[in-house]
Each structure stands twice: as structure tokens, then as C-alpha cells.
Amino acid sequence: MQILMRSIFKFTLFMIATFALANEPFLDIKGQWIQGGLLHGQTSPENAIYLLDQQVFVDEQGRFILGLGRDAQKVITLTLKQPDQTIQEYSFEVTQREYDIQSITGIPEKYVEPDKSVTTRIAKDSEQTFKARQTFRETDEFRKGFIWPLLGRISGVYGSQRVFNGVPSRPHFGLDIAAPTGTPVNAPASGVVTLAHDDMYYSGGTLIIDHGQSLSSTFLHLSKIHVKEGDIIKQGQLIADVGSTGRSTGPHLDWRMNWHDQRIDPFLLLPDQL
């Protein structure tokens, strides 16, 4: 009788464990949880995913992407909601990076703050770039990966920052590649042009390409833009020429990436070798 009861008890525990396992939602995320990183995930297509107060697009195969900004917190919570409204929360530890911070004093104020006469222009530029990044397409050109837009010396890195006269400036969110003016810039990934502007105050010639699912690339300080808004771009296609337009100290390409409002580090998406 005792042997029978122990067998029934073990069987019951097995059934409970199997039932719990069967009801655990499917979630698979690949990539490194690091500031500036981009991750690829998959779940059941009917599930809803939330990260950083943002509902994440999930395609018909259950695939999605996640972007982490420069100052992403050490622990981030991802929320999964199933069709029956059951909610699961998952916590992930994010690798914290050390950024190059330079402190510079004795800079004349006119070089630290823009003249009031150009504030309207700066605000208009910001509005245009913000609008260009709000484009949403379900397509996923980014899944084919990224290539270097040009070859050259890396002259600036993601996350660096300068402190002028004790006042921190905005961090640098891009990857700077130094090259002579006129050097061709090729599309690192396919997409659609959402902004092509010849002369913005800070960034000069500015180009934005949407790679799908709120992931976009921005190219700054261009001397010439070879494409126009609405153009469909293929990976490797000529899109612009390197320049030193806007507030630039020399010819280079400043390449930045966004996932929604999260600033991604382009370098983390590139092949290891130039």
C-alpha cells in the first residue's frame, strides 16, 4: 500500500511539473545584453513583448528585435503577455561599458552654446530627424546583417563625451570613420530613405535610412547625397560622399543607429575585420 501511494505521489508530481513546463511561454533571445547592443528574439507570434515602456513589434513568425541605449540600466525587465493576459517578467543583467570622458576648460562660451539666432533652425532640424525616425515598416532588411559603409581610420567611438567648462555636452552616439572628402559611402544594409537633407546646422548633409521595425541608420557631415527620400536602397549601394559639413572639425563619416529612441552602437553590428 505504501509503495502504491509513493508511486501515485511521484506520478502526481511528474504531472504537475509537466503541466507547468508545458505552460511556460516560449522565449528565446540571442545576442549580448550590453549598452548599445541589438538583440534578436523569438516567441509565440500571439504573445506581446514589452521593453523599456515600449511594445515591441513581433512578426508572424514570432521574431522581434530589442535595442539598448548608451546608458541602459544594469538590470532590465522584459515583460511577456500571453493571449489569456497572463504576464511573465524576465530580468536581464546588462553589461555596463566605460566611456571616454574628456574634460576641457577655458573654452569661449560662443563655442559651447549656439547663438540664439540659430536656435529656430536647430529646432526645425531636430523635428525633421525625429519625424524621419518615426517611420515604421514591418519589413526586416536588417536580418541580412551589416557591412562597413567605407574603409578608413576610426576617429570617434560610441558613447564618448566631452565636458566643456564643467558642463557635460551630449554624448557621441556614432561611429566616426575618417576619410577624404568625396570618399564614397555605401549602404551598410538595405532599407528606405526617410530623410535626405543637404545642410543641417549641426550635422550638415544628413541622410537617414530605415531598415525596418524601427531600426534606422543616420549618416552625418556628408558632402553629397546620391539618393532621395522614398528611395529603396540595397546593401552596398552608393548613397553619399564623405564630407565635413555642419559642425565638423574634419572630413569623416559619422554613422549613428536608432532602435526607437534607443541609440545603438553600429560597431557592435559589424564584421570583426575591416
C-alpha positions as CSV (number, residue, x, y, z in Angstrom):
1,M,0.0,0.0,0.0
2,Q,2.8,2.4,0.9
3,I,4.6,1.6,-2.3
4,L,1.4,2.3,-4.3
5,M,0.9,5.6,-2.5
6,R,4.5,6.7,-3.2
7,S,4.1,5.8,-6.8
8,I,0.9,7.8,-7.1
9,F,2.6,10.8,-5.3
10,K,5.6,10.7,-7.7
11,F,3.3,10.4,-10.7
12,T,1.3,13.4,-9.4
13,L,4.4,15.5,-9.0
14,F,5.5,14.5,-12.5
15,M,2.2,15.6,-14.0
16,I,2.3,18.9,-12.1
17,A,5.9,19.6,-13.3
18,T,5.0,18.6,-16.9
19,F,1.9,20.8,-16.8
20,A,4.0,23.8,-15.6
21,L,6.6,23.2,-18.2
22,A,4.0,23.0,-20.9
23,N,2.5,26.3,-19.9
24,E,5.8,28.2,-19.7
25,P,5.8,30.7,-22.6
26,F,8.4,30.2,-25.3
27,L,11.0,32.9,-25.3
28,D,14.4,32.8,-27.0
29,I,16.8,35.8,-27.1
30,K,20.1,35.8,-28.9
31,G,22.8,38.4,-28.6
32,Q,24.8,40.2,-25.9
33,W,23.0,42.3,-23.2
34,I,25.3,45.3,-23.4
35,Q,24.8,49.0,-23.6
36,G,24.5,50.0,-27.2
37,G,23.6,46.4,-28.2
38,L,21.0,44.9,-30.5
39,L,19.4,41.6,-29.7
40,H,17.2,39.2,-31.7
41,G,14.4,37.3,-30.1
42,Q,11.6,34.9,-30.8
43,T,8.4,33.9,-29.0
44,S,5.0,32.6,-30.0
45,P,3.5,35.0,-32.5
46,E,0.4,35.7,-30.4
47,N,2.4,36.9,-27.4
48,A,3.1,40.6,-26.7
49,I,6.5,41.8,-25.7
50,Y,7.3,45.0,-23.8
51,L,10.7,46.5,-23.0
52,L,11.6,50.0,-21.7
53,D,7.9,51.1,-21.7
54,Q,7.8,50.2,-25.4
55,Q,5.7,47.5,-27.0
56,V,7.9,45.5,-29.3
57,F,6.8,44.5,-32.8
58,V,6.5,40.7,-33.1
59,D,6.3,39.4,-36.7
60,E,4.2,36.4,-38.0
61,Q,7.0,34.0,-37.1
62,G,7.3,35.4,-33.5
63,R,10.6,37.2,-34.2
64,F,11.5,40.6,-32.8
65,I,14.5,42.8,-32.0
66,L,15.5,44.8,-28.9
67,G,17.8,47.8,-28.7
68,L,19.7,49.0,-25.6
69,G,20.9,52.6,-25.3
70,R,24.1,54.1,-24.1
71,D,23.0,54.4,-20.5
72,A,20.9,51.3,-20.2
73,Q,20.5,50.3,-16.6
74,K,22.3,47.3,-15.1
75,V,19.2,45.2,-14.8
76,I,16.4,45.5,-17.4
77,T,13.0,43.8,-17.2
78,L,11.3,42.3,-20.3
79,T,7.5,41.7,-20.0
80,L,5.7,39.0,-21.9
81,K,1.9,39.0,-22.1
82,Q,0.1,35.9,-23.4
83,P,-3.3,36.0,-25.1
84,D,-5.0,34.9,-21.8
85,Q,-3.5,38.1,-20.3
86,T,-1.0,36.0,-18.2
87,I,2.1,38.1,-17.6
88,Q,5.6,36.9,-17.2
89,E,8.5,39.1,-16.3
90,Y,12.2,38.3,-17.1
91,S,15.2,40.2,-15.7
92,F,18.4,40.5,-17.7
93,E,21.8,41.9,-16.5
94,V,23.2,44.5,-18.9
95,T,27.0,44.8,-19.3
96,Q,27.9,48.4,-18.3
97,R,30.6,50.0,-20.6
98,E,33.3,52.5,-19.7
99,Y,33.2,55.5,-22.0
100,D,35.9,58.0,-22.9
101,I,35.1,61.2,-21.0
102,Q,37.2,64.3,-21.7
103,S,37.1,67.5,-19.6
104,I,38.1,70.7,-21.3
105,T,38.2,74.1,-19.7
106,G,38.7,77.7,-20.9
107,I,36.5,77.3,-24.0
108,P,34.8,80.6,-25.1
109,E,31.1,80.4,-24.4
110,K,30.2,81.0,-28.0
111,Y,31.7,77.6,-28.9
112,V,29.8,75.9,-26.1
113,E,26.3,77.2,-26.7
114,P,24.9,78.0,-30.2
115,D,24.0,81.6,-30.9
116,K,20.3,82.4,-30.3
117,S,19.9,83.4,-33.9
118,V,20.2,79.7,-35.0
119,T,18.0,78.1,-32.3
120,T,14.9,78.1,-34.6
121,R,16.9,76.4,-37.3
122,I,18.2,73.8,-34.8
123,A,14.7,73.1,-33.5
124,K,13.5,72.6,-37.1
125,D,16.3,70.2,-37.9
126,S,15.6,68.2,-34.7
127,E,11.9,68.0,-35.7
128,Q,12.7,66.7,-39.1
129,T,15.1,64.0,-37.9
130,F,12.6,62.9,-35.2
131,K,9.8,62.6,-37.8
132,A,12.1,60.6,-40.1
133,R,12.8,58.1,-37.4
134,Q,9.1,57.6,-36.6
135,T,8.6,55.7,-39.9
136,F,7.5,52.1,-39.1
137,R,7.7,49.2,-41.6
138,E,7.2,45.5,-40.7
139,T,9.9,44.5,-43.2
140,D,13.3,43.2,-41.9
141,E,16.1,44.2,-44.2
142,F,18.4,44.2,-41.2
143,R,18.3,40.4,-40.9
144,K,20.9,40.1,-43.7
145,G,23.4,41.8,-41.4
146,F,25.5,44.9,-41.8
147,I,28.7,45.8,-43.8
148,W,31.2,48.6,-43.4
149,P,29.9,51.7,-45.3
150,L,33.5,52.6,-46.1
151,L,37.1,51.8,-45.1
152,G,39.0,54.3,-43.0
153,R,40.5,55.1,-39.7
154,I,38.1,55.1,-36.7
155,S,38.4,58.6,-35.4
156,G,35.5,58.6,-32.9
157,V,33.7,56.0,-30.9
158,Y,30.2,55.4,-29.5
159,G,29.5,56.8,-26.0
160,S,32.4,59.2,-25.7
161,Q,31.7,62.6,-24.2
162,R,33.3,66.0,-23.6
163,V,32.8,68.3,-20.6
164,F,33.2,71.9,-21.6
165,N,33.9,74.3,-18.7
166,G,32.3,71.9,-16.3
167,V,29.2,71.4,-18.4
168,P,28.7,67.9,-20.0
169,S,27.9,68.0,-23.7
170,R,25.7,65.5,-25.4
171,P,27.4,62.1,-25.7
172,H,28.7,61.0,-29.1
173,F,26.3,58.3,-30.3
174,G,28.0,57.4,-33.5
175,L,30.9,55.6,-35.1
176,D,33.3,58.1,-36.8
177,I,35.3,56.9,-39.8
178,A,37.9,59.4,-41.1
179,A,38.3,59.6,-44.9
180,P,38.9,62.3,-47.5
181,T,36.1,64.5,-48.7
182,G,34.3,62.8,-51.6
183,T,35.0,59.2,-50.5
184,P,32.0,57.0,-51.4
185,V,29.7,55.9,-48.6
186,N,27.8,52.7,-49.3
187,A,24.7,51.4,-47.6
188,P,25.6,49.1,-44.7
189,A,22.2,47.4,-45.0
190,S,19.1,47.7,-47.2
191,G,16.2,50.0,-46.4
192,V,14.2,53.0,-47.4
193,V,15.4,56.7,-47.3
194,T,13.3,58.7,-44.8
195,L,15.4,61.9,-44.8
196,A,17.9,63.5,-47.2
197,H,18.9,67.0,-46.2
198,D,21.9,68.9,-47.6
199,D,22.5,71.3,-44.8
200,M,21.5,70.9,-41.2
201,Y,23.1,73.1,-38.6
202,Y,25.0,70.5,-36.6
203,S,25.1,67.6,-38.9
204,G,25.4,69.3,-42.3
205,G,24.5,66.8,-45.1
206,T,22.3,64.3,-43.3
207,L,20.8,61.0,-44.5
208,I,18.5,58.6,-42.7
209,I,17.8,55.0,-43.9
210,D,15.0,52.9,-42.3
211,H,16.0,49.2,-42.1
212,G,12.6,48.1,-40.8
213,Q,11.0,47.5,-37.4
214,S,12.1,50.9,-36.0
215,L,15.8,50.3,-36.7
216,S,17.5,53.1,-38.7
217,S,20.9,54.4,-39.7
218,T,21.8,58.1,-39.8
219,F,24.8,59.4,-41.7
220,L,26.2,62.9,-40.9
221,H,28.5,65.6,-42.3
222,L,28.1,64.4,-45.9
223,S,29.4,66.5,-48.8
224,K,26.9,65.0,-51.3
225,I,23.8,62.8,-51.1
226,H,23.2,60.5,-54.1
227,V,19.7,59.3,-53.0
228,K,16.4,61.0,-52.2
229,E,13.5,60.4,-49.7
230,G,11.4,57.4,-50.6
231,D,14.2,55.6,-52.5
232,I,14.6,51.9,-51.8
233,I,18.2,51.2,-51.0
234,K,20.1,47.9,-51.4
235,Q,23.0,46.9,-49.2
236,G,26.3,48.1,-50.7
237,Q,24.7,50.7,-52.9
238,L,26.3,54.2,-53.2
239,I,24.3,56.6,-51.0
240,A,26.6,59.6,-50.3
241,D,30.1,61.0,-50.2
242,V,32.1,61.8,-47.1
243,G,32.4,65.5,-46.1
244,S,33.0,67.9,-43.3
245,T,29.7,69.8,-43.4
246,G,27.9,71.2,-40.4
247,R,29.8,71.4,-37.1
248,S,32.7,69.2,-38.1
249,T,36.4,69.6,-37.5
250,G,37.5,67.5,-40.5
251,P,36.2,65.1,-43.2
252,H,34.7,61.9,-41.8
253,L,31.6,59.8,-41.7
254,D,29.5,59.9,-38.5
255,W,27.3,56.8,-38.6
256,R,24.6,56.5,-36.0
257,M,21.8,54.0,-35.3
258,N,18.5,54.0,-33.5
259,W,16.0,51.4,-32.4
260,H,13.0,53.6,-31.5
261,D,14.6,56.2,-29.2
262,Q,17.4,53.9,-28.1
263,R,20.9,54.8,-29.5
264,I,22.6,51.7,-30.8
265,D,26.4,51.2,-31.4
266,P,26.9,50.5,-35.1
267,F,30.3,48.9,-34.4
268,L,28.7,46.1,-32.5
269,L,26.8,45.0,-35.6
270,L,29.8,44.9,-38.0
271,P,32.1,42.1,-39.1
272,D,35.2,41.9,-36.9
273,Q,37.6,42.8,-39.7
274,L,37.8,45.9,-41.9
